[in-house]
Amino acid sequence: MTNIALAYSPITVDDVDAAIPFYRDGLGLEVVNDVAYDGHRWVSFGFPGQPGLSLVVSDPTAGRSPEDGDALQRLVVKGSGPGPYVFTTSDLDATFERLRAFGAEVLQEPKEQGWGPRDAAFRDPAGNHIRINQV
């Protein structure tokens, strides 16, 4: 059987510059690429220990029609965009405290979920719903 792996996952943000510290410093991801083209910007973040996997943040109209970008931006800024985006960590409490100290908007403090893992939830600077599961 052929192996298949996820290479990129996009996250739309209204301000790429504001998103960089959240994903780099708050979540601890590594900036691996920063591309500007035709008035847009795509910043790729790598995951330590997961070579080949990247999270790519960009503005709503990057690679989309202006109409689609405007519709997506309206959803993102009110917190109704795609997602939640779910990350995992081996130390939820430390990750939670780092993000809270960083100033991220807390949606839910760490707690045991009856349906699954212990997790916490935040919003990134654009309003995207971010969940972090303990593994």
Disulfide bonds with the S-S distance in Angstrom:
none
